[in-house]
Amino acid sequence: MSLPTERTEGHRSPEQPQRAEATRLTPLREGPLLVEGPVEIVMPDGTVERCDRPVVALCMCRRSLRSPFCDTSHRPRLRRERREREKEEKAEKAEKDKQEEKAEERAPE
């Protein structure tokens, strides 16, 4: 199923102004969603958050204390997870090397 690339008149609500250009959204791998601003975000309680920056980073990890805006809370956790993964990989490699050494010692020459 493909998504429409253009909005037709029938899909636009009357209160939406017609835009000259499409708004650009750029999802970053393991990071926020970048939106070319300025933007207004309608929150679940009906309040409107406005940001006039040229590019706005919206939190995708739900760790931000400034939600819906990204405060880079995703960074420390990613580093910790990466360190733990590298530590596990190093331990696995050491175990594999140890098993290979034992196998070599047992093998007749």
C-alpha positions, 0 to 999 in steps of 0.5 A, a space after each residue: 500500500 503506497 501513501 499519497 504524495 500530494 494532498 488533494 482538496 477533498 482531504 484538507 479540512 477547511 481551517 487548514 491553509 494551503 501551503 506553498 511547500 511541504 513540511 519536511 520531517 527527518 527521523 534520526 536513527 536512535 534520535 529525535 524527529 526533526 521538523 522544519 519549523 516554526 511549529 505548533 503542537 496541539 497537546 492531548 490536553 488541548 494546549 498548544 506548544 509553539 516553537 519558532 526555531 527553523 528546525 525543531 527536534 521532537 522526542 521519539 524515545 519518550 525520555 525527554 523532560 521537555 516533551 514533546 521537544 527533545 532534550 537529548 535524554 536518549 543519549 546517556 542511555 544509548 551510550 550505556 547500552 552500547 558500553 554494555 553490549 561491547 562488554 558482553 561481546 568482549 566477554 563472549 570473544 574471550 570465552 571463545 578464545 579460551 575454548 579454542 585454546 583448550 581445543 588446540 591443547 587437546 588436539 594431537 599433533 
